[in-house]
């Protein structure tokens, strides 16, 4: 057993009390950690203030862009004129052979409005 007699317990208590006194004697009164804590608190306050001002600036920029977007949308509605779609220019192979290339003649794999997502496997039975 570690501590079995009263003398051993008394020695343990004496060492504990001596350790407390040694710790109190060797501490600098807390000046160092108080100064470090104050510096850290000021740095954190500065960081928070910088983040808040950055967020306010970003929100102001977003509001400005939304106003600009609305203005451009209204201008596009008034000046909307139909434009004829230009035919795509022929490729070099089409000009040489006189036939359309296979890439232009191929139909798309999916209609544009029903394109599947990454994990859309259709109506597969669950196992």
N, CA, C and O atoms as a printed pandas DataFrame, in Angstrom:
     atom_number atom_name residue_name chain_id  residue_number  x_coord  y_coord  z_coord
0              1         N          UNK        A               1    0.845   -1.172    0.000
1              2        CA          UNK        A               1    0.000    0.000    0.000
2              3         C          UNK        A               1    0.893    1.238    0.000
3              4         O          UNK        A               1    2.038    1.195    0.449
4              5         N          UNK        A               2    0.355    2.322   -0.503
5              6        CA          UNK        A               2    1.149    3.523   -0.653
6              7         C          UNK        A               2    1.299    4.265    0.671
7              8         O          UNK        A               2    2.424    4.499    1.113
8              9         N          UNK        A               3    0.216    4.632    1.302
9             10        CA          UNK        A               3    0.243    5.335    2.587
10            11         C          UNK        A               3   -0.515    4.500    3.607
11            12         O          UNK        A               3   -1.732    4.341    3.522
12            13         N          UNK        A               4    0.220    3.976    4.562
13            14        CA          UNK        A               4   -0.422    3.083    5.537
14            15         C          UNK        A               4   -0.333    3.590    6.966
15            16         O          UNK        A               4   -1.133    3.179    7.806
16            17         N          UNK        A               5    0.611    4.466    7.266
17            18        CA          UNK        A               5    0.781    4.911    8.657
18            19         C          UNK        A               5    0.455    6.387    8.779
19            20         O          UNK        A               5    0.375    7.113    7.788
20            21         N          UNK        A               6    0.272    6.804    9.996
21            22        CA          UNK        A               6   -0.034    8.205   10.265
22            23         C          UNK        A               6    1.152    9.094    9.930
23            24         O          UNK        A               6    0.966   10.231    9.496
24            25         N          UNK        A               7    2.348    8.605   10.119
25            26        CA          UNK        A               7    3.544    9.383    9.813
26            27         C          UNK        A               7    3.629    9.668    8.308
27            28         O          UNK        A               7    4.009   10.764    7.896
28            29         N          UNK        A               8    3.279    8.691    7.516
29            30        CA          UNK        A               8    3.308    8.880    6.058
30            31         C          UNK        A               8    2.268    9.917    5.625
31            32         O          UNK        A               8    2.538   10.738    4.749
32            33         N          UNK        A               9    1.090    9.881    6.235
33            34        CA          UNK        A               9    0.068   10.875    5.896
34            35         C          UNK        A               9    0.498   12.274    6.337
35            36         O          UNK        A               9    0.234   13.253    5.639
36            37         N          UNK        A              10    1.157   12.371    7.488
37            38        CA          UNK        A              10    1.653   13.663    7.968
38            39         C          UNK        A              10    2.726   14.198    7.021
39            40         O          UNK        A              10    2.758   15.398    6.749
40            41         N          UNK        A              11    3.601   13.334    6.514
41            42        CA          UNK        A              11    4.642   13.753    5.569
42            43         C          UNK        A              11    4.001   14.217    4.254
43            44         O          UNK        A              11    4.464   15.183    3.648
44            45         N          UNK        A              12    2.954   13.541    3.818
45            46        CA          UNK        A              12    2.248   13.934    2.600
46            47         C          UNK        A              12    1.623   15.315    2.772
47            48         O          UNK        A              12    1.728   16.151    1.874
48            49         N          UNK        A              13    0.971   15.572    3.916
49            50        CA          UNK        A              13    0.358   16.878    4.180
50            51         C          UNK        A              13    1.422   17.965    4.255
51            52         O          UNK        A              13    1.220   19.068    3.747
52            53         N          UNK        A              14    2.546   17.663    4.883
53            54        CA          UNK        A              14    3.630   18.635    4.983
54            55         C          UNK        A              14    4.181   18.984    3.603
55            56         O          UNK        A              14    4.461   20.152    3.332
56            57         N          UNK        A              15    4.339   18.000    2.734
57            58        CA          UNK        A              15    4.820   18.259    1.368
58            59         C          UNK        A              15    3.805   19.079    0.578
59            60         O          UNK        A              15    4.184   19.943   -0.214
60            61         N          UNK        A              16    2.538   18.813    0.787
61            62        CA          UNK        A              16    1.501   19.562    0.089
62            63         C          UNK        A              16    1.519   21.036    0.508
63            64         O          UNK        A              16    1.473   21.926   -0.341
64            65         N          UNK        A              17    1.584   21.280    1.775
65            66        CA          UNK        A              17    1.607   22.659    2.274
66            67         C          UNK        A              17    2.893   23.362    1.854
67            68         O          UNK        A              17    2.861   24.546    1.517
68            69         N          UNK        A              18    4.018   22.661    1.869
69            70        CA          UNK        A              18    5.284   23.247    1.431
70            71         C          UNK        A              18    5.217   23.599   -0.061
71            72         O          UNK        A              18    5.758   24.621   -0.481
72            73         N          UNK        A              19    4.573   22.774   -0.839
73            74        CA          UNK        A              19    4.415   23.060   -2.269
74            75         C          UNK        A              19    3.575   24.301   -2.507
75            76         O          UNK        A              19    3.889   25.109   -3.381
76            77         N          UNK        A              20    2.510   24.456   -1.737
77            78        CA          UNK        A              20    1.691   25.664   -1.877
78            79         C          UNK        A              20    2.498   26.914   -1.545
79            80         O          UNK        A              20    2.437   27.909   -2.268
80            81         N          UNK        A              21    3.248   26.859   -0.456
81            82        CA          UNK        A              21    4.057   28.018   -0.073
82            83         C          UNK        A              21    5.139   28.299   -1.108
83            84         O          UNK        A              21    5.396   29.461   -1.424
84            85         N          UNK        A              22    5.773   27.272   -1.635
85            86        CA          UNK        A              22    6.789   27.463   -2.662
86            87         C          UNK        A              22    6.176   28.090   -3.917
87            88         O          UNK        A              22    6.782   28.965   -4.534
88            89         N          UNK        A              23    4.984   27.645   -4.289
89            90        CA          UNK        A              23    4.301   28.214   -5.452
90            91         C          UNK        A              23    3.941   29.668   -5.245
91            92         O          UNK        A              23    4.087   30.477   -6.161
92            93         N          UNK        A              24    3.473   30.014   -4.057
93            94        CA          UNK        A              24    3.137   31.405   -3.769
94            95         C          UNK        A              24    4.387   32.292   -3.766
95            96         O          UNK        A              24    4.346   33.436   -4.218
96            97         N          UNK        A              25    5.480   31.758   -3.258
97            98        CA          UNK        A              25    6.708   32.536   -3.190
98            99         C          UNK        A              25    7.314   32.750   -4.574
99           100         O          UNK        A              25    7.927   33.787   -4.827
100          101         N          UNK        A              26    7.149   31.786   -5.467
101          102        CA          UNK        A              26    7.775   31.897   -6.777
102          103         C          UNK        A              26    6.904   32.630   -7.794
103          104         O          UNK        A              26    7.392   32.961   -8.875
104          105         N          UNK        A              27    5.646   32.894   -7.492
105          106        CA          UNK        A              27    4.798   33.600   -8.452
106          107         C          UNK        A              27    5.136   35.084   -8.417
107          108         O          UNK        A              27    5.544   35.612   -7.383
108          109         N          UNK        A              28    4.964   35.742   -9.541
109          110        CA          UNK        A              28    5.321   37.155   -9.645
110          111         C          UNK        A              28    4.197   38.085   -9.255
111          112         O          UNK        A              28    4.256   39.263   -9.607
112          113         N          UNK        A              29    3.217   37.649   -8.577
113          114        CA          UNK        A              29    2.114   38.513   -8.182
114          115         C          UNK        A              29    1.050   38.650   -9.253
115          116         O          UNK        A              29    0.076   39.373   -9.046
116          117         N          UNK        A              30    1.197   37.989  -10.383
117          118        CA          UNK        A              30    0.175   38.025  -11.424
118          119         C          UNK        A              30    0.299   39.178  -12.388
119          120         O          UNK        A              30   -0.598   39.383  -13.206
120          121         N          UNK        A              31    1.388   39.948  -12.324
121          122        CA          UNK        A              31    1.523   41.083  -13.230
122          123         C          UNK        A              31    1.648   40.625  -14.688
123          124         O          UNK        A              31    1.073   41.228  -15.594
124          125         N          UNK        A              32    2.397   39.569  -14.889
125          126        CA          UNK        A              32    2.655   39.111  -16.245
126          127         C          UNK        A              32    1.373   38.606  -16.914
127          128         O          UNK        A              32    1.058   39.012  -18.032
128          129         N          UNK        A              33    0.637   37.727  -16.239
129          130        CA          UNK        A              33   -0.556   37.181  -16.881
130          131         C          UNK        A              33   -1.649   38.219  -17.009
131          132         O          UNK        A              33   -2.453   38.141  -17.938
132          133         N          UNK        A              34   -1.710   39.197  -16.103
133          134        CA          UNK        A              34   -2.708   40.254  -16.240
134          135         C          UNK        A              34   -2.406   41.111  -17.465
135          136         O          UNK        A              34   -3.316   41.486  -18.205
136          137         N          UNK        A              35   -1.125   41.419  -17.679
137          138        CA          UNK        A              35   -0.750   42.208  -18.853
138          139         C          UNK        A              35   -1.024   41.428  -20.142
139          140         O          UNK        A              35   -1.517   41.989  -21.121
140          141         N          UNK        A              36   -0.705   40.149  -20.135
141          142        CA          UNK        A              36   -0.968   39.322  -21.323
142          143         C          UNK        A              36   -2.466   39.197  -21.593
143          144         O          UNK        A              36   -2.895   39.223  -22.746
144          145         N          UNK        A              37   -3.257   39.063  -20.535
145          146        CA          UNK        A              37   -4.701   38.953  -20.695
146          147         C          UNK        A              37   -5.273   40.255  -21.263
147          148         O          UNK        A              37   -6.137   40.222  -22.139
148          149         N          UNK        A              38   -4.796   41.392  -20.771
149          150        CA          UNK        A              38   -5.278   42.680  -21.273
150          151         C          UNK        A              38   -4.907   42.859  -22.749
151          152         O          UNK        A              38   -5.719   43.345  -23.537
152          153         N          UNK        A              39   -3.687   42.467  -23.124
153          154        CA          UNK        A              39   -3.265   42.570  -24.524
154          155         C          UNK        A              39   -4.102   41.658  -25.414
155          156         O          UNK        A              39   -4.487   42.044  -26.518
156          157         N          UNK        A              40   -4.381   40.453  -24.937
157          158        CA          UNK        A              40   -5.192   39.521  -25.724
158          159         C          UNK        A              40   -6.621   40.034  -25.859
159          160         O          UNK        A              40   -7.227   39.896  -26.922
160          161         N          UNK        A              41   -7.168   40.625  -24.796
161          162        CA          UNK        A              41   -8.520   41.166  -24.835
162          163         C          UNK        A              41   -8.597   42.315  -25.849
163          164         O          UNK        A              41   -9.567   42.409  -26.601
164          165         N          UNK        A              42   -7.577   43.191  -25.875
165          166        CA          UNK        A              42   -7.554   44.292  -26.841
166          167         C          UNK        A              42   -7.417   43.783  -28.275
167          168         O          UNK        A              42   -8.059   44.304  -29.187
168          169         N          UNK        A              43   -6.586   42.773  -28.468
169          170        CA          UNK        A              43   -6.417   42.205  -29.809
170          171         C          UNK        A              43   -7.715   41.565  -30.291
171          172         O          UNK        A              43   -8.082   41.694  -31.459
172          173         N          UNK        A              44   -8.404   40.879  -29.389
173          174        CA          UNK        A              44   -9.666   40.246  -29.766
174          175         C          UNK        A              44  -10.728   41.299  -30.095
175          176         O          UNK        A              44  -11.494   41.135  -31.044
176          177         N          UNK        A              45  -10.771   42.374  -29.312
177          178        CA          UNK        A              45  -11.729   43.446  -29.589
178          179         C          UNK        A              45  -11.448   44.083  -30.949
179          180         O          UNK        A              45  -12.379   44.394  -31.692
180          181         N          UNK        A              46  -10.170   44.278  -31.276
181          182        CA          UNK        A              46   -9.808   44.819  -32.578
182          183         C          UNK        A              46  -10.203   43.896  -33.711
183          184         O          UNK        A              46  -10.678   44.346  -34.754
184          185         N          UNK        A              47  -10.008   42.608  -33.506
185          186        CA          UNK        A              47  -10.377   41.624  -34.519
186          187         C          UNK        A              47  -11.882   41.619  -34.740
187          188         O          UNK        A              47  -12.348   41.570  -35.878
188          189         N          UNK        A              48  -12.642   41.669  -33.646
189          190        CA          UNK        A              48  -14.105   41.687  -33.762
190          191         C          UNK        A              48  -14.576   42.958  -34.470
191          192         O          UNK        A              48  -15.480   42.910  -35.304
192          193         N          UNK        A              49  -13.960   44.094  -34.136
193          194        CA          UNK        A              49  -14.345   45.351  -34.765
194          195         C          UNK        A              49  -14.023   45.321  -36.254
195          196         O          UNK        A              49  -14.812   45.794  -37.072
196          197         N          UNK        A              50  -12.861   44.765  -36.607
197          198        CA          UNK        A              50  -12.485   44.650  -38.016
198          199         C          UNK        A              50  -13.482   43.756  -38.758
199          200         O          UNK        A              50  -13.882   44.073  -39.879
200          201         N          UNK        A              51  -13.883   42.642  -38.141
201          202        CA          UNK        A              51  -14.861   41.759  -38.769
202          203         C          UNK        A              51  -16.207   42.429  -38.942
203          204         O          UNK        A              51  -16.861   42.254  -39.970
204          205         N          UNK        A              52  -16.632   43.199  -37.944
205          206        CA          UNK        A              52  -17.915   43.893  -38.039
206          207         C          UNK        A              52  -17.904   44.955  -39.128
207          208         O          UNK        A              52  -18.877   45.098  -39.868
208          209         N          UNK        A              53  -16.801   45.704  -39.231
209          210        CA          UNK        A              53  -16.730   46.722  -40.284
210          211         C          UNK        A              53  -16.655   46.072  -41.664
211          212         O          UNK        A              53  -17.228   46.589  -42.624
212          213         N          UNK        A              54  -15.956   44.948  -41.769
213          214        CA          UNK        A              54  -15.902   44.226  -43.042
214          215         C          UNK        A              54  -17.270   43.697  -43.442
215          216         O          UNK        A              54  -17.639   43.743  -44.615
216          217         N          UNK        A              55  -18.022   43.195  -42.470
217          218        CA          UNK        A              55  -19.362   42.693  -42.748
218          219         C          UNK        A              55  -20.290   43.822  -43.159
219          220         O          UNK        A              55  -21.093   43.659  -44.078
220          221         N          UNK        A              56  -20.189   44.961  -42.492
221          222        CA          UNK        A              56  -21.021   46.112  -42.857
222          223         C          UNK        A              56  -20.683   46.590  -44.263
223          224         O          UNK        A              56  -21.582   46.940  -45.028
224          225         N          UNK        A              57  -19.396   46.611  -44.615
225          226        CA          UNK        A              57  -18.993   47.024  -45.963
226          227         C          UNK        A              57  -19.502   46.036  -47.009
227          228         O          UNK        A              57  -19.945   46.441  -48.083
228          229         N          UNK        A              58  -19.438   44.740  -46.696
229          230        CA          UNK        A              58  -19.927   43.728  -47.635
230          231         C          UNK        A              58  -21.438   43.850  -47.821
231          232         O          UNK        A              58  -21.934   43.733  -48.942
232          233         N          UNK        A              59  -22.168   44.081  -46.737
233          234        CA          UNK        A              59  -23.614   44.251  -46.853
234          235         C          UNK        A              59  -23.969   45.492  -47.653
235          236         O          UNK        A              59  -24.922   45.475  -48.432
236          237         N          UNK        A              60  -23.205   46.580  -47.468
237          238        CA          UNK        A              60  -23.442   47.789  -48.260
238          239         C          UNK        A              60  -23.172   47.529  -49.733
239          240         O          UNK        A              60  -23.907   48.014  -50.594
240          241         N          UNK        A              61  -22.121   46.765  -50.033
241          242        CA          UNK        A              61  -21.800   46.435  -51.426
242          243         C          UNK        A              61  -22.885   45.553  -52.035
243          244         O          UNK        A              61  -23.236   45.722  -53.202
244          245         N          UNK        A              62  -23.414   44.623  -51.261
245          246        CA          UNK        A              62  -24.491   43.762  -51.758
246          247         C          UNK        A              62  -25.725   44.593  -52.074
247          248         O          UNK        A              62  -26.357   44.403  -53.113
248          249         N          UNK        A              63  -26.072   45.520  -51.174
249          250        CA          UNK        A              63  -27.238   46.374  -51.416
250          251         C          UNK        A              63  -27.031   47.219  -52.668
251          252         O          UNK        A              63  -27.956   47.400  -53.459
252          253         N          UNK        A              64  -25.804   47.739  -52.847
253          254        CA          UNK        A              64  -25.505   48.537  -54.037
254          255         C          UNK        A              64  -25.632   47.698  -55.303
255          256         O          UNK        A              64  -26.190   48.161  -56.298
256          257         N          UNK        A              65  -25.124   46.476  -55.278
257          258        CA          UNK        A              65  -25.208   45.599  -56.456
258          259         C          UNK        A              65  -26.648   45.196  -56.746
259          260         O          UNK        A              65  -27.031   45.079  -57.910
260          261         N          UNK        A              66  -27.457   44.982  -55.704
261          262        CA          UNK        A              66  -28.861   44.645  -55.929
262          263         C          UNK        A              66  -29.605   45.825  -56.560
263          264         O          UNK        A              66  -30.438   45.626  -57.445
264          265         N          UNK        A              67  -29.313   47.051  -56.116
265          266        CA          UNK        A              67  -29.924   48.223  -56.741
266          267         C          UNK        A              67  -29.501   48.335  -58.207
267          268         O          UNK        A              67  -30.318   48.626  -59.080
268          269         N          UNK        A              68  -28.215   48.098  -58.461
269          270        CA          UNK        A              68  -27.720   48.155  -59.837
270          271         C          UNK        A              68  -28.358   47.065  -60.691
271          272         O          UNK        A              68  -28.692   47.302  -61.852
272          273         N          UNK        A              69  -28.527   45.880  -60.126
273          274        CA          UNK        A              69  -29.151   44.782  -60.849
274          275         C          UNK        A              69  -30.600   45.117  -61.189
275          276         O          UNK        A              69  -31.054   44.860  -62.303
276          277         N          UNK        A              70  -31.327   45.692  -60.229
277          278        CA          UNK        A              70  -32.709   46.094  -60.497
278          279         C          UNK        A              70  -32.789   47.156  -61.573
279          280         O          UNK        A              70  -33.667   47.110  -62.434
280          281         N          UNK        A              71  -31.862   48.124  -61.528
281          282        CA          UNK        A              71  -31.844   49.166  -62.546
282          283         C          UNK        A              71  -31.565   48.581  -63.924
283          284         O          UNK        A              71  -32.207   48.965  -64.902
284          285         N          UNK        A              72  -30.617   47.657  -64.009
285          286        CA          UNK        A              72  -30.301   47.033  -65.297
286          287         C          UNK        A              72  -31.439   46.146  -65.793
287          288         O          UNK        A              72  -31.679   46.074  -66.999
288          289         N          UNK        A              73  -32.142   45.470  -64.887
289          290        CA          UNK        A              73  -33.268   44.634  -65.298
290          291         C          UNK        A              73  -34.390   45.504  -65.871
291          292         O          UNK        A              73  -35.003   45.146  -66.876
292          293         N          UNK        A              74  -34.657   46.644  -65.231
293          294        CA          UNK        A              74  -35.691   47.540  -65.757
294          295         C          UNK        A              74  -35.272   48.102  -67.104
295          296         O          UNK        A              74  -36.108   48.253  -67.995
296          297         N          UNK        A              75  -33.995   48.416  -67.270
297          298        CA          UNK        A              75  -33.510   48.935  -68.553
298          299         C          UNK        A              75  -33.573   47.868  -69.640
299          300         O          UNK        A              75  -33.847   48.178  -70.799
300          301         N          UNK        A              76  -33.323   46.617  -69.273
301          302        CA          UNK        A              76  -33.369   45.532  -70.257
302          303         C          UNK        A              76  -34.806   45.247  -70.679
303          304         O          UNK        A              76  -35.043   44.864  -71.824
304          305         N          UNK        A              77  -35.771   45.428  -69.773
305          306        CA          UNK        A              77  -37.178   45.198  -70.129
306          307         C          UNK        A              77  -37.657   46.224  -71.145
307          308         O          UNK        A              77  -38.405   45.891  -72.064
308          309         N          UNK        A              78  -37.230   47.468  -70.983
309          310        CA          UNK        A              78  -37.681   48.509  -71.906
310          311         C          UNK        A              78  -36.985   48.409  -73.252
311          312         O          UNK        A              78  -37.583   48.736  -74.277
312          313         N          UNK        A              79  -35.731   47.965  -73.274
313          314        CA          UNK        A              79  -34.980   47.923  -74.525
314          315         C          UNK        A              79  -34.918   46.529  -75.118
315          316         O          UNK        A              79  -34.054   46.257  -75.952
316          317         N          UNK        A              80  -35.807   45.642  -74.713
317          318        CA          UNK        A              80  -35.763   44.275  -75.218
318          319         C          UNK        A              80  -36.262   44.249  -76.654
319          320         O          UNK        A              80  -37.434   44.518  -76.916
320          321         N          UNK        A              81  -35.380   43.929  -77.571
321          322        CA          UNK        A              81  -35.736   43.778  -78.975
322          323         C          UNK        A              81  -35.293   42.402  -79.414
323          324         O          UNK        A              81  -34.197   41.967  -79.062
324          325         N          UNK        A              82  -36.117   41.707  -80.174
325          326        CA          UNK        A              82  -35.722   40.366  -80.606
326          327         C          UNK        A              82  -34.532   40.429  -81.561
327          328         O          UNK        A              82  -34.497   41.247  -82.480
328          329         N          UNK        A              83  -33.592   39.579  -81.332
329          330        CA          UNK        A              83  -32.393   39.506  -82.161
330          331         C          UNK        A              83  -32.384   38.148  -82.835
331          332         O          UNK        A              83  -32.598   37.127  -82.180
332          333         N          UNK        A              84  -32.142   38.126  -84.119
333          334        CA          UNK        A              84  -32.098   36.866  -84.851
334          335         C          UNK        A              84  -30.851   36.102  -84.448
335          336         O          UNK        A              84  -29.758   36.662  -84.374
336          337         N          UNK        A              85  -31.031   34.819  -84.189
337          338        CA          UNK        A              85  -29.908   33.984  -83.790
338          339         C          UNK        A              85  -29.015   33.733  -84.991
339          340         O          UNK        A              85  -29.493   33.340  -86.055
340          341         N          UNK        A              86  -27.742   33.953  -84.824
341          342        CA          UNK        A              86  -26.794   33.736  -85.903
342          343         C          UNK        A              86  -26.479   32.257  -86.014
343          344         O          UNK        A              86  -26.354   31.561  -85.006
344          345         N          UNK        A              87  -26.353   31.785  -87.232
345          346        CA          UNK        A              87  -25.993   30.391  -87.454
346          347         C          UNK        A              87  -24.544   30.199  -87.052
347          348         O          UNK        A              87  -23.713   31.070  -87.310
348          349         N          UNK        A              88  -24.222   29.072  -86.422
349          350        CA          UNK        A              88  -22.834   28.853  -86.018
350          351         C          UNK        A              88  -21.923   28.721  -87.237
351          352         O          UNK        A              88  -22.315   28.171  -88.266
352          353         N          UNK        A              89  -20.729   29.224  -87.102
353          354        CA          UNK        A              89  -19.774   29.172  -88.202
354          355         C          UNK        A              89  -19.346   27.724  -88.431
355          356         O          UNK        A              89  -19.176   26.965  -87.477
356          357         N          UNK        A              90  -19.175   27.345  -89.685
357          358        CA          UNK        A              90  -18.761   25.963  -89.957
358          359         C          UNK        A              90  -17.317   25.723  -89.525
359          360         O          UNK        A              90  -16.475   26.619  -89.574
360          361         N          UNK        A              91  -17.057   24.492  -89.103
361          362        CA          UNK        A              91  -15.702   24.133  -88.709
362          363         C          UNK        A              91  -14.862   23.864  -89.948
363          364         O          UNK        A              91  -15.379   23.845  -91.066
364          365         N          UNK        A              92  -13.568   23.657  -89.746
365          366        CA          UNK        A              92  -12.670   23.409  -90.870
366          367         C          UNK        A              92  -13.046   22.117  -91.592
367          368         O          UNK        A              92  -13.026   22.053  -92.821
368          369         N          UNK        A              93  -13.394   21.076  -90.805
369          370        CA          UNK        A              93  -13.772   19.804  -91.431
370          371         C          UNK        A              93  -15.052   19.961  -92.239
371          372         O          UNK        A              93  -15.181   19.357  -93.303
372          373         N          UNK        A              94  -15.998   20.757  -91.758
373          374        CA          UNK        A              94  -17.239   20.969  -92.506
374          375         C          UNK        A              94  -16.972   21.739  -93.789
375          376         O          UNK        A              94  -17.610   21.470  -94.806
376          377         N          UNK        A              95  -16.045   22.692  -93.767
377          378        CA          UNK        A              95  -15.746   23.451  -94.975
378          379         C          UNK        A              95  -15.034   22.586  -96.008
379          380         O          UNK        A              95  -15.262   22.734  -97.209
380          381         N          UNK        A              96  -14.164   21.675  -95.540
381          382        CA          UNK        A              96  -13.403   20.852  -96.485
382          383         C          UNK        A              96  -14.289   19.769  -97.091
383          384         O          UNK        A              96  -14.294   19.563  -98.304
384          385         N          UNK        A              97  -15.049   19.070  -96.220
385          386        CA          UNK        A              97  -15.840   17.944  -96.727
386          387         C          UNK        A              97  -17.202   18.364  -97.240
387          388         O          UNK        A              97  -17.777   17.678  -98.085
388          389         N          UNK        A              98  -17.728   19.468  -96.753
389          390        CA          UNK        A              98  -19.049   19.904  -97.184
390          391         C          UNK        A              98  -20.169   19.229  -96.399
391          392         O          UNK        A              98  -21.342   19.486  -96.670
392          393         N          UNK        A              99  -19.839   18.373  -95.432
393          394        CA          UNK        A              99  -20.848   17.680  -94.622
394          395         C          UNK        A              99  -20.805   18.234  -93.209
395          396         O          UNK        A              99  -19.751   18.675  -92.750
396          397         N          UNK        A             100  -21.950   18.219  -92.502
397          398        CA          UNK        A             100  -21.920   18.659  -91.096
398          399         C          UNK        A             100  -21.183   17.632  -90.233
399          400         O          UNK        A             100  -21.242   16.430  -90.495
400          401         N          UNK        A             101  -20.501   18.112  -89.220
401          402        CA          UNK        A             101  -19.752   17.198  -88.349
402          403         C          UNK        A             101  -20.709   16.395  -87.484
403          404         O          UNK        A             101  -21.862   16.777  -87.288
404          405         N          UNK        A             102  -20.217   15.288  -86.974
405          406        CA          UNK        A             102  -21.057   14.405  -86.172
406          407         C          UNK        A             102  -21.473   15.069  -84.861
407          408         O          UNK        A             102  -22.554   14.789  -84.343
408          409         N          UNK        A             103  -20.640   15.931  -84.331
409          410        CA          UNK        A             103  -20.960   16.589  -83.069
410          411         C          UNK        A             103  -22.155   17.521  -83.229
411          412         O          UNK        A             103  -22.952   17.650  -82.300
412          413         N          UNK        A             104  -22.301   18.163  -84.364
413          414        CA          UNK        A             104  -23.439   19.062  -84.570
414          415         C          UNK        A             104  -24.694   18.296  -84.938
415          416         O          UNK        A             104  -25.798   18.755  -84.645
416          417         N          UNK        A             105  -24.557   17.153  -85.564
417          418        CA          UNK        A             105  -25.725   16.387  -85.968
418          419         C          UNK        A             105  -26.264   15.527  -84.834
419          420         O          UNK        A             105  -27.407   15.075  -84.899
420          421         N          UNK        A             106  -25.470   15.296  -83.804
421          422        CA          UNK        A             106  -25.894   14.428  -82.709
422          423         C          UNK        A             106  -26.946   15.137  -81.861
423          424         O          UNK        A             106  -26.909   16.354  -81.676
424          425         N          UNK        A             107  -27.884   14.340  -81.353
425          426        CA          UNK        A             107  -28.893   14.914  -80.470
426          427         C          UNK        A             107  -28.375   14.858  -79.038
427          428         O          UNK        A             107  -27.538   14.009  -78.729
428          429         N          UNK        A             108  -28.842   15.730  -78.161
429          430        CA          UNK        A             108  -28.367   15.701  -76.774
430          431         C          UNK        A             108  -28.852   14.450  -76.042
431          432         O          UNK        A             108  -29.887   13.878  -76.383
432          433         N          UNK        A             109  -28.101   14.044  -75.052
433          434        CA          UNK        A             109  -28.450   12.837  -74.299
434          435         C          UNK        A             109  -29.727   13.037  -73.493
435          436         O          UNK        A             109  -30.531   12.114  -73.365
436          437         N          UNK        A             110  -29.918   14.231  -72.953
437          438        CA          UNK        A             110  -31.092   14.543  -72.151
438          439         C          UNK        A             110  -31.650   15.882  -72.596
439          440         O          UNK        A             110  -30.897   16.772  -72.991
440          441         N          UNK        A             111  -32.965   16.028  -72.534
441          442        CA          UNK        A             111  -33.508   17.365  -72.772
442          443         C          UNK        A             111  -32.992   18.329  -71.703
443          444         O          UNK        A             111  -32.687   17.910  -70.586
444          445         N          UNK        A             112  -32.895   19.586  -72.031
445          446        CA          UNK        A             112  -32.295   20.569  -71.126
446          447         C          UNK        A             112  -33.074   20.701  -69.827
447          448         O          UNK        A             112  -32.485   20.982  -68.783
448          449         N          UNK        A             113  -34.384   20.503  -69.870
449          450        CA          UNK        A             113  -35.179   20.685  -68.649
450          451         C          UNK        A             113  -35.225   19.435  -67.781
451          452         O          UNK        A             113  -35.691   19.511  -66.644
452          453         N          UNK        A             114  -34.762   18.292  -68.268
453          454        CA          UNK        A             114  -34.806   17.061  -67.474
454          455         C          UNK        A             114  -33.430   16.433  -67.322
455          456         O          UNK        A             114  -33.303   15.209  -67.369
456          457         N          UNK        A             115  -32.411   17.238  -67.143
457          458        CA          UNK        A             115  -31.052   16.729  -66.984
458          459         C          UNK        A             115  -30.901   16.138  -65.587
459          460         O          UNK        A             115  -31.251   16.799  -64.609
460          461         N          UNK        A             116  -30.385   14.897  -65.461
461          462        CA          UNK        A             116  -30.266   14.278  -64.134
462          463         C          UNK        A             116  -29.103   14.875  -63.341
463          464         O          UNK        A             116  -28.155   15.414  -63.910
464          465         N          UNK        A             117  -29.197   14.766  -62.025
465          466        CA          UNK        A             117  -28.129   15.234  -61.153
466          467         C          UNK        A             117  -27.063   14.157  -60.995
467          468         O          UNK        A             117  -27.097   13.133  -61.678
468          469         N          UNK        A             118  -26.128   14.392  -60.098
469          470        CA          UNK        A             118  -25.032   13.457  -59.883
470          471         C          UNK        A             118  -25.532   12.109  -59.381
471          472         O          UNK        A             118  -25.055   11.070  -59.837
472          473         N          UNK        A             119  -26.477   12.106  -58.457
473          474        CA          UNK        A             119  -26.908   10.864  -57.833
474          475         C          UNK        A             119  -28.334   10.505  -58.218
475          476         O          UNK        A             119  -29.012    9.805  -57.467
476          477         N          UNK        A             120  -28.803   10.967  -59.366
477          478        CA          UNK        A             120  -30.144   10.660  -59.821
478          479         C          UNK        A             120  -30.057    9.450  -60.746
479          480         O          UNK        A             120  -29.702    9.584  -61.917
480          481         N          UNK        A             121  -30.380    8.271  -60.222
481          482        CA          UNK        A             121  -30.264    7.054  -61.001
482          483         C          UNK        A             121  -31.604    6.591  -61.556
483          484         O          UNK        A             121  -31.717    5.471  -62.053
484          485         N          UNK        A             122  -32.607    7.433  -61.476
485          486        CA          UNK        A             122  -33.897    7.071  -62.028
486          487         C          UNK        A             122  -34.693    6.200  -61.077
487          488         O          UNK        A             122  -34.435    6.167  -59.873
488          489         N          UNK        A             123  -35.661    5.497  -61.635
489          490        CA          UNK        A             123  -36.540    4.651  -60.829
490          491         C          UNK        A             123  -35.930    3.260  -60.677
491          492         O          UNK        A             123  -36.361    2.312  -61.334
492          493         N          UNK        A             124  -34.942    3.144  -59.823
493          494        CA          UNK        A             124  -34.309    1.849  -59.569
494          495         C          UNK        A             124  -34.954    1.240  -58.344
495          496         O          UNK        A             124  -35.256    1.955  -57.388
496          497         N          UNK        A             125  -35.170   -0.056  -58.349
497          498        CA          UNK        A             125  -35.792   -0.681  -57.169
498          499         C          UNK        A             125  -34.811   -0.693  -55.994
499          500         O          UNK        A             125  -33.608   -0.893  -56.163
500          501         N          UNK        A             126  -35.351   -0.477  -54.825
501          502        CA          UNK        A             126  -34.544   -0.514  -53.601
502          503         C          UNK        A             126  -34.325   -1.955  -53.179
503          504         O          UNK        A             126  -35.256   -2.759  -53.202
504          505         N          UNK        A             127  -33.121   -2.280  -52.801
505          506        CA          UNK        A             127  -32.802   -3.657  -52.397
506          507         C          UNK        A             127  -32.909   -3.783  -50.899
507          508         O          UNK        A             127  -32.680   -4.862  -50.352
